[in-house]
Every structure is written in structure tokens, then in C-alpha cells.
Amino acid sequence: MTLQRTAINPVTWSVEMGFNQGEVVSGETRTLYISGQTAMSAEGKPEHEGDMAAQLALSINNVEAVLAEAGMSLANLVRLNVYTTDVDLLFQHYGELAGRLGAAGVAPTTTMLGVSRLAIPGQLVELEGTAVA
């Protein structure tokens, strides 16, 4: 049995923003739960303090690295949680994330939350997700 993804959108405004309201995944699957990825180097050092665009790009790269290690890609992402210390600033750079997801042909269910801080001081954005293959 192959993996099937079915978008569930009782309203359609979210599709224009790059995410589905819901998604049914059926068939034989493997599930990967991705812990929060921030702008950390491979050595575990925070990068790009104060630069939302650079932090977002590196966070996406780090999500992709976890996916790749599991034999997956952004195309397998079905759920994405976005945490940020500055929602307005993140929206100015959200096209980077939406563009990468769009290029992968996915619109995972998404939640964005504004938080007072992240675990690592100086980090502005953190991405966590669920992927299926």
C-alpha cells in the first residue's frame, strides 16, 4: 500500500498562506517526529544572533538535515509548529519558509506561536514537525 495524503480544507484561506487546515495520511507509513530546530551550527553553537532571515533559513536547513537522515525530505512533512519571539518580524521573512515548502510541493498543517523566549538565548525562531513516509 502506498502513502496517500489528502488535504482537508473546509475553508480555503490557509492554502494561499501555504498550509492546509488538516491532512489525512493513510497507507503503510513511517512517522518521524522532529524536535525543535533552531539556528544552531553542526557543533551546537547558536548562529546569526538578531538576524531573523538567517536564523529561519538555518532552522529550515536543520529540519531538512533531520529529514534527510531519516531518508525523507520536506515533501514528507505533514505537521509544522513554528515558535518565534517576534511574530511580526517572522512574517516579514515568512516567504523563505513558504517558498521552501512550496518548492517541495507540500502545505503541512501549521501552527505559529509567539513566545517570550526560546531555550537558547538569542534564538528568534524554532521549527518542529512531523513527517511521514
C-alpha positions in Angstrom: 0.0 0.0 0.0 1.4 3.4 -0.9 1.2 6.6 1.2 -1.7 8.9 0.4 -2.1 12.5 1.6 -5.5 14.2 1.4 -5.8 17.9 2.2 -8.7 18.9 4.3 -9.7 22.5 3.9 -13.3 23.4 4.9 -12.2 26.9 4.3 -9.5 27.8 1.8 -7.8 31.0 3.0 -5.0 29.0 4.5 -4.0 27.4 1.2 -2.9 30.8 -0.1 -0.7 31.1 3.0 0.9 27.7 2.3 -0.8 25.4 4.8 -3.7 23.1 5.0 -6.3 23.1 7.7 -5.9 19.3 8.1 -4.3 16.4 6.3 -5.3 12.8 6.3 -2.3 10.4 5.8 -3.2 6.8 5.0 -1.4 3.7 3.9 1.6 2.0 5.3 3.8 4.7 6.8 6.9 5.5 8.9 6.5 8.6 11.1 9.3 10.9 12.1 8.8 13.4 15.0 11.3 16.3 14.7 12.3 18.1 17.8 12.6 21.9 17.7 15.3 23.0 15.2 16.8 26.5 15.6 19.7 28.3 14.1 22.4 26.1 15.6 25.6 25.0 13.9 26.5 21.4 13.5 28.7 21.9 16.5 25.8 23.1 18.6 26.6 26.8 18.6 23.9 29.4 18.1 24.2 31.3 14.8 23.0 34.6 13.4 22.0 36.4 16.6 19.4 39.1 15.9 19.0 38.1 12.2 15.6 36.5 11.7 16.1 35.8 8.0 19.4 33.9 8.5 18.0 32.1 11.6 14.9 31.0 9.7 17.0 29.7 6.8 19.3 27.8 9.0 16.4 26.4 11.0 14.8 25.1 7.8 18.2 23.6 6.8 18.4 21.8 10.1 14.9 20.4 9.7 15.9 19.2 6.3 19.0 17.6 7.8 17.0 15.6 10.2 14.6 14.6 7.4 17.5 13.5 5.2 19.0 11.4 8.0 15.7 9.5 8.1 15.6 9.1 4.3 12.9 11.8 3.9 12.6 15.4 2.6 10.4 18.4 3.1 7.9 16.6 0.8 7.2 14.2 3.8 6.4 17.0 6.3 2.8 16.8 7.4 2.9 19.0 10.5 5.0 22.1 11.3 5.0 24.1 14.5 6.6 27.5 14.4 7.7 29.2 17.6 9.0 32.8 17.5 9.9 35.5 19.9 8.7 38.1 17.3 5.7 37.2 15.2 5.7 40.5 13.2 9.4 40.1 12.3 8.9 36.5 11.4 6.1 37.4 9.0 8.5 39.8 7.2 10.6 36.7 6.3 8.0 34.0 6.2 8.3 33.8 2.4 11.6 31.9 2.9 9.7 29.1 4.7 6.6 29.2 2.5 8.8 29.1 -0.6 10.8 26.1 0.5 7.7 24.2 1.4 6.0 25.2 -1.9 9.1 24.1 -3.8 8.7 20.7 -2.1 5.1 20.6 -3.1 3.7 20.5 0.4 1.4 22.6 2.6 1.7 20.9 6.0 -0.7 21.7 8.8 0.9 24.6 10.7 0.7 26.4 13.9 2.6 29.6 14.7 3.1 30.7 18.3 4.6 33.9 19.7 6.7 33.0 22.8 8.5 35.2 25.3 11.8 33.3 24.7 13.3 30.1 23.3 15.6 27.7 25.2 18.8 29.2 23.7 19.2 32.9 24.3 19.3 35.0 21.1 17.3 32.5 19.1 14.3 34.1 17.4 12.6 31.1 15.7 12.2 27.4 16.2 10.6 24.8 13.9 9.3 21.4 15.0 7.5 18.9 12.8 6.1 15.6 12.0 6.9 13.7 8.7 5.6 10.5 7.2 6.9 8.3 4.5 
